[in-house]
Amino acid sequence: MRDGFVKVAAASPDLKVADPVYNAGEIVDLIRKAEGAGVKVLVFPELSVTGYTCGDLFFQKSLQQSAEEALISIVKDSASSDALIFVGYPYAHKGKLYNTAVVIKSGKVLALIPKKNLPSYGEFYETRWFTPAPSENEVVRFLGEDVVFGNKIIFDSLLPSSLSVGCEICEDLWVPESPSVRLALNGATLIVNLSASDEIIGKEEYRKNLVSSVSARLVAGYVYADAADGESTTDMVFTGSNIIAENGSVLSSSMFNNGELTISEIDTDRLITERQRMNTFISSDDGYEHIPVSFRECETKLTRVFPSHPFVPADENERDSRCEEILTLQAYGLKKRIIASHASKAVIGLSGGLDSTLALLVTVRAFDLLKRDRKDVIAITMPCFGTTERTRSNAEKLASALGVTFQSINITKSVFQHFEDIGQSVDDLSVTYENSQARERTQVLMDTANKTGGIVIGTGDLSELALGWATYNGDHMSMYGVNSSIPKTLVRYLVRHTADTMSNEASLVLYDILATPVSPELLPAKDGLISQVTEDIVGPYELHDFFLYYMVRCGFSPRKIFRIACESFRGDYSPSFIKKWLVVFIRRFFQQQFKRSCLPDGPKVGTVTLSPRSDWRMPSDAAADSWLKEAESIMAE
């Protein structure tokens, strides 16, 4: 359970209606399977001891007595299990029947949680047999022990402390004011639901969307265990539609999976971090009963997948749709800025690389939205010491294919003059040698914008901002940075998406740009080829984007980031390689904050941005020692 990961499971036993003895055996078998899999929270369907579809048999003393005996055997046989177990059971109390979840831990009943909302519409008529949950908790005598009875109960784990479990039953999920709302506001980070939801056309997708949206709204994990096809088919069909979700994402789901477990891991630490970040998530204290539970400490083997490219959808259709949406948002952001600044031109430094290519594509879209002549877009390439024929040629071809104004301004003489002015040796290929070129280019762009009544469009991306891979007051500066919230891994897909949808001439140039190594081209070329490959210097951008997302968006510690990175990039990078670049990322991220503290405006299009005016506020002189110490202490074997 390290790092806040809690292994959870939904289980649909292969039951027989009104045969508690048989059902208890199936339930115990699944408890054993869960024990072997390291499950810590195990959820069975609604009324799983008897079957949900018993009808008027619920009133029969024989069924009630058999159910109690079966439950006693389940409790006894679960003594060796370390899981918090939720089993559906018809509980008779003060002359009434309650549809309850019996909560068991290590061979002991901790609580009885009754269903609050009883459906009596369509195919459901639960009020015929059951009584809704009372408004307040009480203590009842059950199986020889004093047990809390009510639905205002939360189970608080001692380890991890971020795990608190609340319970609701089937229809409770579907009503406007579900118990899960108050459970979450009173501290529950995981909601479990014992359900018997029959299947009709279209319901599976609706159910999955409902569970997902509730987990998002409550910033919680959600485990939904559904009755399977062992239930009576007199009027309904059940499919065991089990769902595990976390904060809007479905982690695992299954149907027709009788006798098996639907397993995943809920990251309760991340849920707590997200709630802390959201000032609109207002915690409450409504007098809920908090029952402490302890688990044996163990390593949680991860089965859930953390995407190696968290900024890029894996599904091709979704990716294409996302790319189109992002390009549109960028273009509309720039459109507004052009109107507001009364700019007659847009000036952009076009290097023939990916970032400036994307910025130009967005700028062209903005001018099309404005119904303005594309010739008012001025693309300037500024060759110097490291510029290769390939990138310069691609810049010119792209400008021609897009129909924008193209200029080539060689800055070599200007840079030489600057070197002479400050006493910089031409043979000293230091940071001054590199940055002088970047700042000269920025001066050309800014003065051209002044001269033409235009604005300079920034080309730098989110990944470069995270690493500080930009020249301060050089390419770091512009009048509007259209790529400021676009990470490098996504830049490539946006350009490729455009290439796939454009005319042959433009697409051919874009494909060649995509095939060109990423480089600032600030050091002299060797034999006409790029000599300065960015990823050889700062590391793979796919790793840095991974680190960026899980550190900034999720608040993960270096050790946790390393752990999931090793899983996500297994077979691609060794643990020692991942550790090396994680340390580099942390060091650069802290050292380069001063560049982010004075960023130009730019549109936010995703959940991660480093703008000092919106999502990321950090002192430029913050110490990185705690993060670096943890990262450097990682044993990377």
C-alpha positions in Angstrom: 0.0 0.0 0.0 3.0 2.2 -0.5 2.5 5.6 -2.2 -1.2 5.6 -1.4 -2.0 2.7 -3.8 -4.8 0.5 -2.5 -5.7 -2.7 -4.3 -9.5 -3.0 -4.6 -11.8 -5.5 -6.2 -15.4 -6.0 -7.3 -16.6 -9.6 -7.2 -19.7 -11.2 -8.7 -20.2 -14.7 -7.3 -21.8 -17.5 -9.3 -24.8 -17.7 -7.0 -28.1 -19.6 -6.7 -31.2 -17.7 -5.8 -32.4 -18.4 -2.3 -29.5 -20.8 -1.6 -27.3 -19.0 1.0 -25.2 -22.0 1.8 -24.1 -22.4 -1.8 -23.7 -18.6 -2.2 -21.5 -18.5 1.0 -19.2 -21.0 -0.5 -18.8 -19.0 -3.7 -18.2 -15.8 -1.7 -15.6 -17.4 0.4 -13.8 -18.8 -2.7 -13.6 -15.2 -4.0 -12.3 -13.9 -0.7 -9.5 -16.5 -1.0 -8.7 -15.3 -4.5 -8.7 -11.7 -3.3 -6.4 -12.7 -0.5 -3.9 -14.2 -2.9 -4.1 -11.1 -5.1 -3.4 -8.7 -2.2 -6.8 -7.0 -2.3 -7.5 -4.7 0.6 -11.1 -3.6 -0.2 -13.4 -6.3 -1.6 -17.0 -5.6 -2.7 -19.7 -8.1 -3.4 -23.1 -7.4 -5.0 -26.3 -6.3 -3.3 -28.0 -9.1 -1.3 -25.3 -11.5 -2.5 -25.8 -13.9 0.4 -29.4 -14.8 -0.7 -29.6 -13.4 -4.2 -31.3 -10.1 -5.1 -34.3 -11.7 -6.9 -35.8 -13.8 -4.1 -39.0 -11.8 -4.1 -41.5 -12.7 -1.3 -39.1 -15.4 -0.2 -37.4 -12.6 1.8 -40.2 -12.9 4.3 -39.7 -16.6 4.8 -38.1 -17.4 8.2 -36.3 -20.3 6.6 -34.5 -18.1 4.1 -33.6 -15.5 6.9 -32.2 -18.2 9.2 -30.3 -19.9 6.4 -28.8 -16.5 5.4 -27.7 -15.8 9.0 -26.0 -19.2 9.1 -24.3 -18.6 5.8 -23.1 -15.2 6.9 -21.6 -16.7 10.1 -19.6 -19.1 7.9 -18.4 -16.2 5.7 -17.3 -14.2 8.7 -15.5 -17.2 10.2 -13.8 -18.2 6.9 -12.6 -14.6 6.3 -10.6 -14.5 9.5 -7.3 -14.9 7.7 -8.2 -12.2 5.1 -6.7 -8.7 5.4 -9.4 -7.2 3.2 -12.2 -4.9 4.2 -15.1 -6.9 2.8 -18.6 -5.7 1.9 -21.3 -8.4 1.5 -25.0 -7.9 0.6 -27.4 -9.3 3.3 -31.1 -9.0 4.3 -31.1 -7.9 7.9 -34.1 -8.2 10.1 -34.3 -5.5 12.8 -37.2 -4.4 15.0 -39.8 -6.2 12.9 -38.5 -4.8 9.6 -36.1 -6.0 6.8 -33.2 -3.9 5.7 -31.2 -4.3 2.5 -27.7 -4.0 4.0 -24.0 -4.3 3.4 -22.3 -6.3 6.1 -18.8 -5.0 6.6 -16.3 -7.6 7.7 -12.6 -7.3 8.6 -10.4 -10.2 9.8 -13.3 -12.4 10.9 -15.3 -9.7 12.6 -18.4 -7.7 11.6 -17.6 -4.0 11.9 -20.9 -2.5 10.8 -24.2 -3.0 9.1 -25.0 -0.4 6.4 -28.6 -0.2 5.2 -29.7 1.0 1.8 -31.3 4.5 1.9 -33.1 4.7 -1.5 -35.4 1.8 -2.3 -36.6 1.8 -6.0 -40.3 0.8 -6.6 -40.7 1.7 -10.2 -40.4 -0.3 -13.5 -39.0 -3.7 -12.7 -38.1 -2.8 -9.2 -40.3 -3.0 -6.1 -38.0 -3.1 -3.1 -40.4 -1.2 -0.8 -42.5 -4.4 -0.8 -39.9 -6.1 1.3 -37.4 -3.6 2.7 -37.4 -0.5 4.9 -35.1 2.6 4.1 -32.1 3.3 6.2 -32.9 5.2 9.5 -31.8 8.8 9.6 -29.3 8.2 12.4 -26.9 5.4 13.3 -27.6 3.1 16.3 -25.8 0.2 17.9 -27.4 -3.2 17.5 -26.7 -6.7 18.8 -25.6 -8.8 15.8 -24.1 -12.3 15.8 -23.4 -11.9 19.5 -21.5 -8.5 19.1 -22.4 -4.8 19.4 -22.3 -3.5 15.9 -23.0 0.0 14.4 -26.1 0.0 12.2 -26.7 3.0 9.8 -25.4 4.6 6.7 -23.4 7.4 8.3 -20.3 5.3 8.7 -16.8 5.7 7.3 -13.9 3.3 7.7 -10.6 5.1 8.2 -7.4 3.2 7.4 -4.4 3.7 9.6 -2.1 2.9 6.7 -2.4 4.6 4.3 -4.1 7.4 6.2 -5.5 8.7 2.9 -7.8 5.7 2.6 -11.3 6.3 4.1 -14.1 4.1 2.8 -17.8 4.9 2.5 -20.6 2.6 1.3 -23.9 3.0 -0.6 -26.1 0.4 -2.2 -27.3 0.3 -5.8 -30.1 2.9 -6.2 -28.3 5.2 -3.8 -26.0 6.0 -6.8 -28.8 6.9 -9.2 -30.7 9.4 -7.1 -30.2 13.2 -7.1 -28.8 13.3 -3.6 -26.8 10.2 -3.2 -25.3 9.2 0.2 -21.9 9.3 -1.5 -21.9 13.1 -1.5 -22.0 13.4 2.3 -19.7 10.5 2.6 -17.1 12.2 0.5 -17.5 15.6 2.2 -17.0 13.8 5.5 -13.7 12.3 4.4 -14.4 9.2 2.3 -11.9 8.9 -0.5 -13.3 5.6 -1.7 -17.0 4.8 -2.2 -18.1 1.2 -2.6 -21.4 0.2 -4.1 -23.1 -3.2 -3.7 -25.5 -3.3 -6.7 -28.0 -5.5 -8.5 -28.5 -3.5 -11.7 -30.2 -5.5 -14.4 -29.1 -5.1 -18.0 -31.1 -3.4 -20.8 -30.1 -1.9 -24.1 -27.8 1.1 -23.6 -27.6 0.8 -19.8 -24.0 -0.5 -19.6 -22.5 2.6 -21.1 -24.9 4.9 -19.1 -23.9 3.0 -15.9 -20.2 3.3 -16.6 -20.5 7.0 -17.4 -22.5 7.5 -14.2 -19.9 5.8 -12.0 -17.1 7.7 -13.8 -18.8 11.1 -13.4 -19.6 10.5 -9.7 -16.0 9.6 -9.0 -15.0 12.8 -10.8 -17.5 15.1 -9.0 -16.6 13.6 -5.6 -12.8 13.4 -6.3 -13.0 9.8 -5.1 -12.4 6.2 -6.0 -15.5 4.2 -6.8 -15.9 0.4 -6.7 -19.2 -0.9 -8.2 -20.0 -4.6 -7.8 -23.0 -5.8 -9.8 -25.1 -9.0 -9.5 -24.3 -11.6 -12.2 -26.4 -14.0 -14.3 -27.0 -16.4 -11.5 -29.9 -14.1 -10.5 -33.4 -15.1 -11.6 -34.3 -14.3 -15.2 -38.0 -14.3 -14.6 -38.2 -10.7 -15.6 -34.6 -9.4 -15.8 -31.1 -10.3 -16.9 -28.1 -9.5 -14.9 -24.6 -9.4 -16.3 -22.2 -8.6 -13.4 -21.2 -5.2 -14.8 -18.4 -4.4 -12.4 -16.7 -1.0 -12.6 -13.7 0.6 -10.8 -13.2 4.3 -11.3 -11.0 7.0 -10.0 -11.6 10.8 -10.3 -13.4 10.5 -13.6 -11.3 7.7 -15.2 -12.5 4.1 -15.5 -9.6 2.0 -14.3 -11.1 -1.5 -14.8 -14.5 -2.9 -15.8 -15.9 -6.3 -16.8 -19.2 -8.1 -17.6 -20.2 -11.8 -17.5 -17.2 -12.4 -15.2 -18.8 -14.8 -12.7 -16.5 -16.2 -10.1 -13.7 -13.8 -11.0 -12.3 -10.5 -9.6 -12.3 -7.2 -11.3 -9.2 -5.6 -9.8 -7.3 -2.3 -9.9 -5.5 0.1 -7.5 -7.0 3.4 -6.3 -4.4 6.1 -5.7 -5.8 7.6 -2.5 -2.8 10.0 -2.0 -3.6 11.6 -5.3 -7.2 12.0 -4.4 -6.2 13.8 -1.2 -3.8 16.1 -3.2 -6.5 16.9 -5.6 -9.0 17.8 -2.9 -6.4 20.0 -1.2 -5.9 21.8 -4.5 -9.6 22.5 -5.0 -10.9 25.2 -2.7 -14.4 24.4 -3.7 -14.2 20.9 -2.2 -15.6 21.9 1.3 -15.1 19.2 4.0 -17.8 18.6 6.5 -18.3 17.1 9.9 -21.9 15.8 10.0 -21.4 13.5 12.9 -20.5 10.4 10.9 -19.2 7.4 12.7 -15.5 6.8 11.9 -14.4 3.3 12.4 -10.6 2.7 12.4 -9.3 -0.3 10.4 -5.7 -1.5 10.1 -4.1 -3.4 7.2 -1.0 -5.5 7.1 1.8 -3.5 5.4 2.7 -4.9 2.0 3.9 -3.9 -1.4 1.0 -3.2 -3.8 1.7 -4.7 -7.1 0.4 -2.3 -9.7 -2.0 -3.6 -12.4 -3.3 -0.3 -13.6 -1.7 1.4 -16.5 -0.1 4.9 -16.2 0.2 6.2 -19.8 3.8 6.8 -20.9 2.5 9.8 -22.8 -0.1 11.3 -20.4 -0.7 14.4 -22.6 -1.5 12.3 -25.7 -4.6 10.1 -26.0 -3.7 6.5 -27.0 -6.8 6.0 -29.1 -6.2 7.3 -32.6 -9.7 8.6 -33.2 -9.7 10.4 -29.8 -6.2 11.7 -30.6 -7.3 13.2 -33.9 -10.3 14.8 -32.3 -8.2 16.2 -29.4 -5.6 17.6 -31.9 -8.3 19.4 -33.8 -9.8 20.8 -30.6 -6.4 22.0 -29.4 -5.5 23.7 -32.6 -8.8 25.5 -32.6 -8.4 26.7 -29.0 -4.9 28.0 -29.8 -6.2 29.8 -32.9 -9.1 31.4 -31.1 -6.8 32.6 -28.3 -4.5 34.2 -30.9 -7.5 35.6 -32.8 -8.6 37.5 -29.7 -5.1 38.8 -29.0 -4.7 40.1 -32.6 -8.1 41.9 -32.4 -7.3 43.4 -28.9 -3.9 44.6 -29.9 -5.1 46.0 -33.3 -2.2 44.2 -34.9 -1.9 44.5 -38.7 0.7 41.7 -38.9 1.8 38.6 -37.1 5.6 38.1 -37.0 7.0 34.7 -36.3 10.5 33.2 -36.3 10.4 30.1 -38.5 13.3 27.8 -37.9 12.1 24.8 -39.7 11.7 23.0 -36.4 8.6 21.5 -34.8 7.7 24.4 -32.4 7.9 27.2 -34.8 6.0 25.1 -37.4 3.1 24.5 -35.0 3.1 28.2 -34.1 2.9 29.1 -37.8 0.1 26.6 -38.4 -1.9 28.1 -35.5 -1.3 31.6 -36.7 -2.5 30.8 -40.2 -5.7 29.3 -38.6 -6.2 32.5 -36.6 -5.9 34.7 -39.7 -8.3 32.4 -41.6 -10.8 32.9 -38.7 -10.3 36.6 -39.0 -10.8 36.4 -42.8 -7.5 38.2 -43.1 -4.9 37.8 -45.9 -2.3 35.2 -45.0 0.3 37.5 -46.5 -0.1 39.5 -43.3 1.7 36.7 -41.5 5.5 37.4 -41.7 7.6 34.3 -41.3 11.3 35.1 -40.8 14.1 32.6 -40.9 17.4 33.9 -39.4 20.3 31.6 -40.3 23.5 31.7 -38.3 26.3 29.4 -37.3 24.3 26.2 -36.7 21.6 26.6 -39.3 21.5 23.7 -41.7 20.2 23.7 -45.3 17.5 21.2 -44.4 15.8 23.4 -41.7 16.2 26.6 -43.7 14.8 25.0 -46.8 11.9 23.5 -44.9 11.1 26.9 -43.4 10.9 28.5 -46.9 8.9 25.7 -48.4 6.4 25.7 -45.6 5.9 29.4 -45.8 5.3 29.1 -49.5 2.9 26.2 -49.2 0.9 28.1 -46.5 0.9 31.4 -48.5 2.5 33.6 -45.9 5.1 36.3 -46.4 8.6 34.9 -46.0 11.9 36.7 -45.2 15.4 35.4 -44.7 17.6 37.6 -42.6 21.1 36.3 -42.0 22.2 37.4 -38.5 25.8 36.2 -38.7 27.3 39.7 -39.2 25.2 41.1 -36.4 26.3 38.4 -34.0 29.9 38.8 -34.9 29.6 42.5 -34.3 28.0 41.7 -30.9 30.8 39.4 -30.0 33.3 42.1 -30.8 31.4 44.6 -28.7 31.4 42.4 -25.6 34.8 40.8 -26.1 33.4 37.3 -26.9 35.8 34.9 -28.7 34.3 33.2 -31.8 36.0 30.0 -30.7 34.4 30.1 -27.2 31.3 27.9 -27.8 29.9 28.7 -24.4 26.4 29.7 -23.4 27.2 33.3 -24.4 27.9 32.1 -27.9 24.6 30.3 -28.1 22.4 32.9 -26.3 23.7 35.8 -28.4 22.2 34.3 -31.4 18.8 33.7 -29.7 18.7 37.3 -28.5 19.6 38.7 -31.8 16.8 36.8 -33.4 14.4 38.1 -30.9 15.5 41.6 -31.6 14.9 41.2 -35.3 11.4 39.8 -34.6 10.5 42.5 -32.1 11.7 45.4 -34.3 10.0 43.9 -37.4 6.8 43.8 -35.4 7.3 47.4 -34.4 8.0 48.4 -38.0 5.0 46.7 -39.4 2.4 47.3 -36.6 2.4 43.6 -35.7 2.9 41.3 -32.8 5.6 38.6 -32.3 4.1 35.1 -31.9 6.1 33.0 -29.4 7.0 29.5 -30.4 8.3 27.9 -27.1 6.4 24.9 -25.7 5.5 23.7 -22.2 8.3 21.2 -22.0 10.9 23.8 -22.8 9.4 26.0 -20.1 9.6 23.2 -17.6 13.2 22.6 -18.3 14.1 26.2 -18.8 15.3 25.3 -22.3 15.0 28.8 -23.6 17.2 31.9 -23.7 16.0 34.4 -21.2 14.8 37.5 -23.0 15.6 35.6 -26.2 13.2 33.0 -27.6 11.8 33.1 -24.0 10.1 36.4 -24.9 7.2 37.2 -27.3 3.9 39.1 -27.4 1.8 36.0 -27.3 3.0 32.4 -26.8 0.6 30.1 -28.6 2.5 26.9 -27.6 2.9 27.8 -23.9 0.7 24.9 -22.7 1.6 22.4 -25.3 4.2 19.8 -24.2 6.7 18.6 -26.7 5.2 15.1 -27.0 1.9 16.7 -28.1 3.5 19.2 -30.4 4.6 16.3 -32.6 1.1 14.9 -32.8 -0.5 18.3 -33.6 1.9 18.8 -36.5 1.4 15.2 -37.7 -2.4 15.6 -37.5 -2.1 18.8 -39.7 0.2 17.0 -42.1 -2.4 14.2 -42.5 -5.1 16.6 -43.4 -3.3 19.2 -45.6 -2.5 19.4 -49.3 0.3 17.3 -50.7 2.9 20.1 -50.9 2.4 21.3 -47.4 2.2 17.8 -45.9 5.4 16.7 -47.5 7.3 19.5 -45.8 5.6 18.8 -42.5 6.5 15.1 -42.7 10.2 16.1 -43.2 10.1 18.5 -40.3 8.7 15.7 -38.2 11.7 13.6 -39.2 14.2 16.3 -38.3 16.0 16.0 -34.9 14.9 18.5 -32.3 17.7 21.2 -32.1 18.1 24.9 -31.3 20.9 24.9 -34.0 23.1 27.3 -32.0 26.3 25.4 -32.4 28.1 25.1 -35.8 26.8 22.4 -38.1 29.1 19.4 -38.9 29.3 18.5 -42.6 26.0 20.3 -43.1 24.2 18.3 -40.4 22.8 19.3 -37.1 25.4 19.0 -34.4 23.3 19.9 -31.4 20.5 17.4 -30.7 18.4 18.7 -27.7 17.5 15.3 -26.3 21.1 14.2 -26.2 21.7 17.2 -23.8 18.6 17.4 -21.6 17.2 13.9 -22.1 14.2 12.4 -23.8 11.2 14.7 -23.9 8.8 11.8 -23.4 10.4 11.2 -20.0 10.4 14.9 -19.1 6.8 15.3 -20.1 5.9 12.2 -18.0 7.8 13.7 -15.0 6.1 17.1 -15.6 2.6 15.7 -15.6 2.8 13.5 -12.6 4.8 16.1 -10.5 2.8 19.2 -11.4 -0.7 17.8 -12.1 -0.8 15.0 -9.7 1.6 16.1 -7.0 3.6 12.8 -6.9 6.9 12.6 -5.1 10.1 11.8 -7.0 10.0 8.2 -5.6 6.5 7.6 -6.8 7.2 9.2 -10.2 10.2 6.9 -10.5 8.1 3.8 -9.6 5.4 4.4 -12.1 7.9 5.5 -14.8 9.7 2.2 -14.5 6.3 0.4 -15.1 5.3 2.7 -18.0 8.6 2.7 -19.8 9.5 -1.0 -19.1 11.5 -2.3 -22.0 12.3 1.2 -23.3 14.5 2.7 -20.6 16.4 1.2 -17.7 15.6 2.3 -14.1 19.1 3.9 -13.8 18.4 5.9 -17.0 15.0 7.0 -15.7 16.6 8.0 -12.4 19.3 10.0 -14.1 16.9 12.2 -16.1 14.5 12.5 -13.2 17.2 14.1 -11.2 18.0 16.4 -14.1 14.4 17.3 -14.5 14.0 18.2 -10.8 17.1 20.3 -10.7 16.3 22.2 -13.9 12.6 22.6 -13.0 13.6 24.4 -9.8 16.6 26.4 -11.1 14.7 27.7 -14.1 11.5 29.0 -12.4 12.7 32.6 -12.8 12.0 32.2 -16.6 8.4 31.1 -15.9 7.8 33.9 -13.5 7.7 36.4 -16.3 6.1 34.5 -19.2 4.2 36.2 -22.0 0.5 35.6 -22.2 -0.6 32.4 -23.9 -3.7 30.2 -24.0 -4.3 27.3 -21.5 -5.6 24.3 -23.5 -4.9 21.4 -21.1 -4.8 20.6 -17.4 -1.1 21.5 -17.0 0.3 25.0 -17.6 3.1 26.8 -15.9 1.8 30.4 -16.3 2.5 32.5 -13.2 -0.9 34.0 -13.6 -3.0 30.9 -13.4 -1.9 27.3 -12.5 1.6 27.5 -11.2 2.8 29.9 -8.6 6.3 29.1 -7.3 9.1 31.3 -5.9 12.0 31.6 -8.2 14.4 31.0 -5.3 12.7 27.9 -3.9 15.1 25.2 -2.7 15.0 21.8 -4.5 16.9 20.0 -1.8 14.1 17.8 -0.5 13.1 16.6 -4.0 16.7 16.1 -5.1 17.6 14.2 -1.9 14.7 11.8 -2.4 15.4 11.3 -6.1 19.1 10.7 -5.6 18.5 8.2 -2.9 16.4 5.9 -5.2 17.9 2.5 -5.6 17.7 2.1 -9.4 18.7 -1.5 -10.2 
